[in-house]
Amino acid sequence: MAKTYVRVLTIAGSDSGGGAGIQADLKTFAALGCYGMSAITAVTAQNTCGVDGIFPLPPDFAVSQIAAVLTDIGADAVKVGMLFSADLIAAVAGELQKHAFGYLVVDPVMVAQSGDRLLEDDAVDALRRHLLPMADVVTPNLPEAEVLVGRTLQTTAEIQSAARKIAASGCRSVLIKGGHGEGESSDDLLYLTAAKRFRRIAGRRIATANNHGTGCTLSSAIACRLARGDSIETAVTRAKSYISGAIRAGAAYRIGSGSGPVHHFYEFWD
């Protein structure tokens, strides 16, 4: 019998510097043994210092890419990243609803590591209404979670409340990432909607300037682990271990003059 690939599709923007977006997603898929496919939603002129320009692709062309992949190859998991506009979000969600595929991981990308805005203001509500209800895992960092719930988050109780509110959109789980916090720990908080249960995913903060694309990489790793058969809780835990290793290994490198990438292939080459 012919062998089969574990198939993962990323729907996101292109990062010309290679550290985040489609490029980080495809590197992660390859590192974790999955066959990667892509639907590009926007092209950015970007490097380690920042985003010089964003060229959104027409929503109908993004939809055409998704349809081309899912009608022929299919997907065991889909990861959604940068969706620049409300129209694009609605179009992508509408197209995904037409196809049978595995899991859906939504990374609500709003701001680049450099601070450049990657999402139009009116797109946040569209994200809540159209895409989050379809998701198995939603992976906001702290600033993104604050935008989604409309308030600042400082205490553990506030973060837990935010996770419940995001989960009320209909998604199966919410992972609020702690990388933007302070202190020695960099713990993430997973909320499992049906079980109404929290799980803290422990991590140590790593001193490095190379943290570009960490969110893209983590969400892609979760999609890979789900595609390979892990439960949500196990997928998140294993993905956290992978991104921690990639950050730690990438800290030893210097590339560009700003925020460099993590080392996606640290388990294979130096």
ABEGO torsion letter per residue (X at the ends): XBBBBBBBBBBBBBBAAGABEAAAAAAAAAAAGBBBBBBBABBBBBBAAEBABBBBBBAAAAAAAAAAAAAAAEBABBBBBBBABAAAAAAAAAAAAABBBBBBBBBBBABBAAGBBABBAAAAAAAAAAAAAABABBBBBAAAAAAAAGBBBABAAAAAAAAAAAAAAGBABBBBBAAABBEABBBBBBBBAAAGBBBBBBBBBBBBABABGAAAAAAAAAAAAAAAGBBAAAAAAAAAAAAAAAAAAAAABBBEABBBBBBAAAAABX
